[in-house]
Amino acid sequence: MKNTQIKFDLGWLTSDIKAALLRNYQKASFFRFIPRFSFVQYSEYFVVGLTTFRCLDDDIKTRSHVVLSPRDLLKINCQDLSCFRSFTLDFKIYSLLNQLLRDKIKIFNFSYYIRIFALTKARRIIIKSTVDPVSRIWLESAGQEVKSACVQHGIFSSTNNINSLEYNVVNTYFYRGESQRRILEEVFKPDQLRDVYERQFRCWKSVQQSKISICLIGSDHERYGEGGISTKRKIVRIYLDFIKRTRECTFFNDVRFLYKLHPSESCIPSELIESCNTCNTKEFIESDFYIGVSSTMLLDLAAEGKRVFQISHEARLKRDRYESFGGCRTINHTDAVSFLKSVSLDGLKYGPCLSFRRVSSSDLNRK
């Protein structure tokens, strides 16, 4: 790309996604000095995002340059330290994207991004989403001669318009299970798609103590316009109904309800304040049960062997049943409390899960 200042059109973004991104990106405009830092070593792979980095095997990790977001810095643990071998931390990109989304600028200067990518000498770029503007800027900077891949970071529902959530701008796309393949084939050709998940089962142990903690999983649907706000309200009502039914069950003498905030949630929904407490990291890890309605986190927790189930309430909110594709147990809302009771007594219950196999160089090079 000889001309580094070009018109960068964000026209692929829907109005709801634009509004959600603006709420995040405008925070960068509050800082007078916006840091941008890169420590570059030769790297075969260029990886956008800590979540993407965690999806890769150790061999790729030791040969990667990683683009970290401000939120990534809060999530790094001792197992992620190899990401600092070669990395970029760029706050300024969010300020620039904020201006692009508000039409304050029309031309984007790619010179910094082209230069950093060239210094790494990377031969492949791996991004977290084909709709994410940050990923798209680095993809554009890499150039068409560089091989590209994307690792699916969330779960798409059959009710989603997939054509506005992913775009065919990468060579390879790694997806979560066969149900997701069927959805993604509307966007990608079959030979572009790779599955790195295997259907398995995890046995659950019975709950030994009389006092149990139940963690309700938060969501960020409210970020996506009026439809998303309506969905969030329905999820909250399903949680309130479940809490009420559980507390009315005489079997449960001492139940503590916790709420796990989605990273994009600033606080617990007001309707749940009297019923739940926001959980800290220790409380989250030590919870006895994890319950949700529509969240990718349910699948991640199920793969860890946690006692996880999705509540289904189709009359109130129609959502794909995760158990249908092996993601986690799905229980009808009327049966949720009795199922909870049986699991508390019976250690023979099991939970399906999609076990993730980290992406390897052979996965990337497979034809």
N, C-alpha and C positions, 0 to 999 in steps of 0.2 A: 504494500500500500504506500505509494510514493507521496500522495497528498495526505498529510496527517490531520488536516482540518476539513472535515466533511460534514454534510448534513446527516444527522443520526435520527431517524424517524422512529418514534416509539409507538407507531400506529398499530402494532400487533396487540397492544394491551387493551383489555376491555375497560369500560368506565369504572366498574367496581374495583378491579385490580389497581387501576391508576389511583383511585381515592385511597385505597389501603396503603399503597407505596408512599404516597404523599405524606400520610400521617407519620410514617417512619423517617422518610428522608428529610423532612423539614426540620427535624431536631438538629441536624448538622449545621443549619444556618444560625443557631444560637451561639456558636463558638467563633470568636474573633480569629483565633489561630487554629487552622485545621491541619492536623498532622498527616504526613504521607511518608512512609518509610519502607525501604526494601533492602534486604540482605540477600544477595544473589550468589549462588554457586551453580555450577553446571548441573543441570537436571534433565533427565529424559522426559519426565512427565510434569505437566503444569496443571495444578489441581485448584479448583475454585471452591472454597468453603471447608470448614473443619468437618462437617457432617460427611461430605464427599470423601475427605481424607480418611476418615474412620472406616469407610467401606472398602478400602484397598488392602491388599495383603502387605506383609512387612517388606517384601522385596521392592514393591513399587514405592512404598512410603520412603524408603531410604534413598530413592532416586527422584524425589519430587520437590518442586517448588510449590508452596501453598499460599493462596490468597486468603487472608483471615479478615473477618468482619469484626467490628467492635463487640458484637454479642458473642462471637467465638472466644474472645479473650476471657469471658466469664465462665466458659464451659470447659476450658482446657484442664486436663488432669495429667497425672504422671505418665500415663500410657500414650499421651499425645505429644510428648516433648520433642520427638523427632521432627515435628513440623517446623521447628525453629532452625533446622539445618539450613534451609533456604526459604525465605518467606517474604510476603508483602503485606503491609498493614496500611490501608489507604482510606482515610476518613473523607478525603476531599471528593471522592467519586460520588458520595451521597449528596453533597452540596450541589455538584454539577448536575446530577440527575434530577434533583429538586427543581433546578432552574429549567431544565429541559421539559419536565412535566408541566410546569407552569407557563411554558412558551416564552420565558424570559430570554432564552438563548436558542438559536436554531442550529448553530454549528458546534460540533464537538471536536475538541483537540485530542487526537489519539496518540500524540507523540510520546508521552510518558509510558503508556501501556505497550506501545509497539517496542519501545526501547527496552523495557524490563523483560518482555517476552523474548526478545532477541538475545539478551544477555544470558538467559537460562539455557539457550540452545535446545529447548524442549522439542521433541518430535511428536508429542501427543498432548492434547488438552482434554481434561475431564471436568465437566461442569455439573452443577447441582440441579439445574432446571433450564429448559429451553425458552422459558418465558421471562426469567429473571433478568432485568436490565444489566446488572453487574456481570453476570455470566456472559451475556451477549456482547458486552463491550470487550471483554477479554477474548471471546471467540472471534470477534471481528479483527482484533489486534493480531491474533495468531496467523490469520491468513488462510486461504482455502487449501494451500498445499499441506497444512498440518492436519493429521488425523484427529478426529474429535469423538468424544463419548459423553454420555449423560447417565447418571445413576439416579433412578427414581427415588424421590425423597418423601413422597406422600402416597396415599391411596386414592385412586379416582373411583368415583361412584358411577354406576351405569346411568344415573340421572344427570351426570355432568355433561356439558358440551365440551368434549375433549379437544375439539379443534380450536378452542380459545385458551386451553390450559397447557398444551405442548405443541411444538412446531418441529417440522422435519428439517432441522438445521445442523444435525450431527450425523456422523457415520454409523455410530453404534449406540443403542439405548438399552440399558439394563433395567429390567422390570421386576415387579414383585408378584410372581405366581401367574397361573394360566388365566385367571379371570381378568387380570390387568392386561395381559397380552391381547385378549379379544377386544378390549376397549382401545388399546393403543394402535391396533392394526388399522384403525380409521385414519391414522396420521402417518405411521411408518410402514415401510415395506417389511415383509416377514423376515428377510435376511438381515435386516438391521437390528432386530430384537434379540436379546439374550436374557435368559432366566438364570439368576444366581440364588434362587430360593428353593428349598426342599420342604415338602409337607412332612411334618413329624408330630409326635404327641409327647406331652410332658405329664407325668403323674403328680398329683397334688397330695401333700400330706394333710392330715386332719388338723384342725386348729385345737391346740391343747389348752390354751388359757380361756377363762370365762369372759375376760374382757377382750373385745376384738376392735380393730380399727379398719374402716372401710374408706378407701381413697377414691373420690370421684374425679374423673379426668376432665380437665377444662378444654375449651376450644376457642378458636378465634373467628368464628363465623360472622360475628358482628362487624368485622372489618370490611365485609364485601357487600355493602349497600343494604337496601331495605329487605331484600330477600334473605340475606345473611343474618340480619337482626332478628327477623321472624324465626329463622331456624334456631338461633341461640335461645330465644325465649321458650321455644318448644322443648329444647334439651333441658333447660332449667326446670320446666314444669314436670318433665319425666323424672328428674332427680328428686324433686320435692315429693312426688307421689311415692317413689321408692323409699325415701327416708321415712315418710309417714307410715307406710306399710310395715317397714322393718321395726319401728318403735312400737307399733301395735302388737307385734308378735311377742308373746310372753316368753318364748325360748331365749330371746336376746335380752339379758338383764342389763348389760353394760356395753353399749356400742358407741364408738366415737367416730364421727364422720369428718373426714379431711377433704380438702379440695386442692388439687394440683393445678396451679395456674399454667395455662399455655404461655410460651415465651412472649407472645404478643398481648397477653392480658395484663393490665396494670393492677387489677384488684379483683376480688371474688365478686360474682354477681350479687347485687344488693338483696335479691330474694333469698339467697342462701346464707346470708350473714348470720342469722340466728340459728341455723342448723349445722353449719360447718365451720371449721377453722382452716385457714390456709396452712398447708404443711411445709415444714422445712425439709432439708435434704435427708436428715436422719429419719424423720417420721415417714417420709415417702418410701424410703428403702425398706423400712420395717413394717409397713402396712400389711395386714392380713389378706385383704382383698382389694382388687383394682377393678373399678366398674366405670363403663362409659357408654356413650351412644354412638358417637361418630368421631373417631380419633385414631390416627396412625399409631399413637403411643400404645394403644391396646395391643397391637400386633408385636411391637417391640418388647413389651413386658411379657407377653405370652411366650415369646422365644426364649426369655430368660427363666422360664419355668414358674413364673408368678401365678397366683390364683386370679385369673382374669376372666371376666365375661362382659359381653356387650348386651345391653338391654334393648330389646326391640319393641317398639310401640307404633305399629304401622298405621293405626287409625289417627295418631297424632303427628307422626313424622315418618315418612317412607324413606328408608335407608337400606342399602345392601346389607344382607346378613353375612357377617364376617366368617361364620362357621361354614358357609357354603363353599368358600374357597380355601378353607383350612387356616384362617387367620387367628381365630380364637373362638371360645364357646359363645354362642348367641342364645339368649333366653328371653322368652316373651315376658312382658312386664308383669303380667298376672302371676307368673310362676317364679319370679326373681327371688322373692323372700323364701319360699319353700326350697328352692335350689340352694340358696345360701345356707339354710339350716342343714340340709343334707350333706353339703360339703363340710360343714363344721363338725359333723358327727362321723362321716365316712371318709377314710383316707384313700379309698380306691378310685375316687373320681379322677378324671384326666382332662387335660386341655389340649386341643390341637394348636399347632403353631406353624409358622413359616420360618424355618431355620435359614439364616443368611450365611452364604458362603462368600467370603471376601473376594473381590474382583482381583484376578491375577493377570499377568502379562499374556498368558495363553488365552484367557477370555477375551482380551482386547485384540489379539492378533488372529483369533479364530475366524475363518471365512464361512 
